[in-house]
Amino acid sequence: MSCIKNTSGTTVEATPDGLGFNAFTAMQPRPPARTPQELRNGRRVKDADLPPAGVYLPNNNVLTPHMRSPEYVQLSTAAAMTLGLMPGKMHRCGCTRCLNLLLTYPEGCRANCAYCGLARHREAERDYADRNFIRVDWPAVPMEQVVDIVARDVAASPFHRMCISMITHPRSDEDTVSVLKAWTARIDPGAIPVSILSNPTTMTGDDVRRLRDLGADIFTVALDAATPALFDRTRGKGVQSPHKWQKYWEILLEARNVFGPQKFGAHIIIGMGETEYEALELVQRLVDLGGHSHMFCFFPEQGSLMDHLPATPRDQWRRVQLARYLIDYAGVRLEQMSFDEHGRVSDYGLPASELDAVIDDGVAFRTSGCPGKFRDDVSACDRPYGDSPPSNIASYPFQPNRTDLRRIRRQLAIPVVRA
C-alpha cells in the first residue's frame, strides 16, 4: 500500500474512537438475544394462519397474514409507490427505476446479519413481513398482481430493471425460479432486464446456471463486508449466522463464469469497520475479475444489532465513492492512488483537472448498482434514501445539481473550481 500523510485539511466527523472514520475496533455489533421457543420460525403468524387478502401494508395494526413466496413477494416502498399500490412521492426524484422483489415467508430470513433489519434475531420483536429493511417498510403483494400491472404496458413502464432479492430460507432457490418464470412468462426480459441478488449460502453452480438460462441478465452477491474478518463478525459465526466468506466467493466466481464480464458484481457496505484501502482493494479485485461493485453507505438500521453505531462519516464515504467510480469506470487503478497511515485516500491518481471533471459530472455520487437504460454508470437500482435521510444524502438517487456538488466538494475537502 502506498502511504503518505494526508495534508488536505479534511474536517472529519466525530466517531467513537476519535479517528474520524468508522474503525474496526469501534464497530462492534451487540450480541443477539435468545428468542423464546414459542416465537421462533414465524410461529405467531403460522399459528394464527390468517389468510392474506391482496396488498398487505406493514405495521397497519392487524395480525400479519400467512404469506409465502412465490405467491407473494415484498416490494420496496419506492417500488410500491411507482406501481400505484401506495400513495406518496419521493423528495426530488420520481420514486424508482428498479422493481425490487423480496422473497417472503412467515419464518423470515434464517440468517442473522448484524446490520440488517430482516435478521433472525428480531423474531421476538416483529413478524418478518413487518420488519423494516434499508430504512423503509416493504409491502407484501401477490406476485400475479405485480406482473399484471407491469404487463399492461411494458413499453411505457418506468422500470429499467427488475431484481429478485433472495433470502436465507430452505425454499429460496426454488421460489426464486418460480418468481422469475412468472415474470418472463408475460414480460420480455429484453424489455425489462432481470437481476438476481443471490443467497450464496444455499446455492450451487447449477442454481446459478439455471437462473441465467431462465432469462436473468445480471447476478450479484451481497458480500457487504469488505474483509473476511468483518464478514465473519457481522454475517457469520460472530452473530450466530450461517454465512461464510469462502462460500460467497465460490458463487461469485461461478457467476463470473456463467454470466460473463460486466454481468456480475458484489455489494459492499462502507463504514462497518474496514479501511478505505481494504474496501478499494476489493473494488479493484472485482474489476480485475471483470465485474462491478455496488456500494452502500452504512446507516444504523433501526432494530438491527448495529443500530447503536454511527453512520459512515460523509468525508469517508465520499472518498471511497469517488475512488470506486474511478476504478470501475475511469480506468484508474488502486496502485495509482495514495493512502495515509489509517488507510484513507489521500490522492486519487489523476491530475487535478481530470479529477475536477469527474466530480463535476456528478455520476460518481449517485446510487451504484445494476445499470439502467441511460448509461452504463447510471444505475437502474436508485434505492431512494436507502442509506441516508434526504437531509444528508449519501447516495444521490438523482443527478446532483450545482448546490449538491458544492456540498460534495466540501465533504471531500476539494475546493469548488471557479469558471
Secondary structure by P-SEA (a helix, b strand, c coil): cccccccccccccccccccccccccccccccccccccccccaaaaaaaccccccccccccccccccccccccccccaaaaaaacccccccccccccccbbbbbbcccccccccccccccccccccccccccccccbbbbbbcaaaaaaaaacccccccccbbbbbbccccaaaaaaaaaaaaaacccccccbbbbbbcccccccaaaaaaaaaacccbbbbccccccaaaaaacccccccccccaaaaaaaaaaaaaaccccccbbbbbccccccaaaaaaaaaaaaaacbbbbbbcccccccccccccccccaaaaaaaaaaaaaaaccccccccbbbccccccccccccaaaaaaaaaaccccccccccccccccccccccccccccccccccccccccaaaaaaaaaaaccccccc
